[in-house]
Amino acid sequence: MAEGVALVARISVRLTPRAGRSAIDGWDGDVLRARVAAPPVDGKANDALLRLLAKALGVAPSRVTLVSGAQSRVKIVEVDGMTADVVRRALDAIA
């Protein structure tokens, strides 16, 4: 990798809040489907999603950020330090 080139994966996630349990349900085309037990109040569902993704990918929660869609079911999430292909393979393995 060339010096100064940052690895950042950007993925679309369709989130279902207030689920019975938090889980990653797999891919629907290019959109990851996930659910969290947290309600969509005060950003709790978004925070739960970021923690779920960080745990599934084995990265620090600070490396997973919500880029857009805070008020929407479909969100754009960035994972710092990974490529989109690596993220997809890692999430395929657990979904």
One Martini backbone bead per residue (centre of mass of N, CA, C, O) as a GRO file, in nm:
protein
   95
    1MET     BB    1   0.097   0.035   0.021
    2ALA     BB    2   0.069   0.355  -0.002
    3GLU     BB    3   0.161   0.632   0.121
    4GLY     BB    4  -0.136   0.802   0.237
    5VAL     BB    5  -0.334   0.564   0.205
    6ALA     BB    6  -0.667   0.517   0.278
    7LEU     BB    7  -0.872   0.287   0.439
    8VAL     BB    8  -1.222   0.283   0.322
    9ALA     BB    9  -1.532   0.160   0.397
   10ARG     BB   10  -1.848   0.164   0.216
   11ILE     BB   11  -2.179   0.102   0.346
   12SER     BB   12  -2.497  -0.032   0.322
   13VAL     BB   13  -2.774  -0.009   0.565
   14ARG     BB   14  -3.048  -0.199   0.681
   15LEU     BB   15  -3.246  -0.101   0.956
   16THR     BB   16  -3.386  -0.280   1.243
   17PRO     BB   17  -3.558  -0.192   1.500
   18ARG     BB   18  -3.683  -0.359   1.769
   19ALA     BB   19  -3.567  -0.628   1.800
   20GLY     BB   20  -3.519  -0.920   1.962
   21ARG     BB   21  -3.229  -0.906   1.822
   22SER     BB   22  -2.902  -0.875   1.744
   23ALA     BB   23  -2.820  -0.872   1.382
   24ILE     BB   24  -2.690  -1.022   1.092
   25ASP     BB   25  -2.865  -1.103   0.775
   26GLY     BB   26  -2.723  -0.985   0.527
   27TRP     BB   27  -2.750  -0.964   0.179
   28ASP     BB   28  -2.914  -0.715  -0.050
   29GLY     BB   29  -2.699  -0.705  -0.252
   30ASP     BB   30  -2.549  -0.395  -0.144
   31VAL     BB   31  -2.724  -0.448   0.120
   32LEU     BB   32  -2.720  -0.451   0.453
   33ARG     BB   33  -2.877  -0.655   0.695
   34ALA     BB   34  -3.008  -0.525   1.009
   35ARG     BB   35  -3.049  -0.574   1.373
   36VAL     BB   36  -3.192  -0.417   1.668
   37ALA     BB   37  -3.308  -0.372   1.998
   38ALA     BB   38  -3.303  -0.088   1.975
   39PRO     BB   39  -3.434   0.212   1.968
   40PRO     BB   40  -3.525   0.506   1.763
   41VAL     BB   41  -3.379   0.679   2.012
   42ASP     BB   42  -3.132   0.900   2.044
   43GLY     BB   43  -2.940   0.695   1.865
   44LYS     BB   44  -2.946   0.395   1.969
   45ALA     BB   45  -2.958   0.228   1.706
   46ASN     BB   46  -2.700   0.340   1.579
   47ASP     BB   47  -2.506   0.256   1.805
   48ALA     BB   48  -2.571  -0.046   1.790
   49LEU     BB   49  -2.478  -0.085   1.501
   50LEU     BB   50  -2.180  -0.001   1.535
   51ARG     BB   51  -2.115  -0.217   1.748
   52LEU     BB   52  -2.193  -0.464   1.579
   53LEU     BB   53  -1.991  -0.418   1.348
   54ALA     BB   54  -1.732  -0.409   1.515
   55LYS     BB   55  -1.755  -0.692   1.631
   56ALA     BB   56  -1.779  -0.850   1.358
   57LEU     BB   57  -1.490  -0.716   1.252
   58GLY     BB   58  -1.275  -0.663   1.486
   59VAL     BB   59  -1.314  -0.359   1.579
   60ALA     BB   60  -1.314  -0.057   1.675
   61PRO     BB   61  -1.572   0.159   1.725
   62SER     BB   62  -1.409   0.415   1.612
   63ARG     BB   63  -1.398   0.279   1.303
   64VAL     BB   64  -1.716   0.326   1.313
   65THR     BB   65  -1.927   0.524   1.093
   66LEU     BB   66  -2.177   0.758   1.045
   67VAL     BB   67  -2.259   0.934   0.750
   68SER     BB   68  -2.567   0.845   0.682
   69GLY     BB   69  -2.904   0.808   0.803
   70ALA     BB   70  -3.001   0.871   1.102
   71GLN     BB   71  -3.334   0.885   1.009
   72SER     BB   72  -3.292   0.614   0.856
   73ARG     BB   73  -3.287   0.287   0.745
   74VAL     BB   74  -3.077   0.386   0.543
   75LYS     BB   75  -2.723   0.353   0.565
   76ILE     BB   76  -2.400   0.502   0.597
   77VAL     BB   77  -2.093   0.321   0.641
   78GLU     BB   78  -1.772   0.343   0.795
   79VAL     BB   79  -1.452   0.166   0.762
   80ASP     BB   80  -1.156   0.186   0.908
   81GLY     BB   81  -0.895  -0.009   0.751
   82MET     BB   82  -1.092  -0.114   0.514
   83THR     BB   83  -1.226  -0.285   0.269
   84ALA     BB   84  -1.510  -0.375   0.110
   85ASP     BB   85  -1.427  -0.672   0.060
   86VAL     BB   86  -1.350  -0.743   0.351
   87VAL     BB   87  -1.619  -0.676   0.478
   88ARG     BB   88  -1.795  -0.868   0.315
   89ARG     BB   89  -1.653  -1.134   0.392
   90ALA     BB   90  -1.687  -1.107   0.700
   91LEU     BB   91  -2.006  -1.089   0.691
   92ASP     BB   92  -2.060  -1.353   0.537
   93ALA     BB   93  -1.943  -1.547   0.764
   94ILE     BB   94  -2.195  -1.457   0.978
   95ALA     BB   95  -2.477  -1.460   0.799
   0.00000   0.00000   0.00000
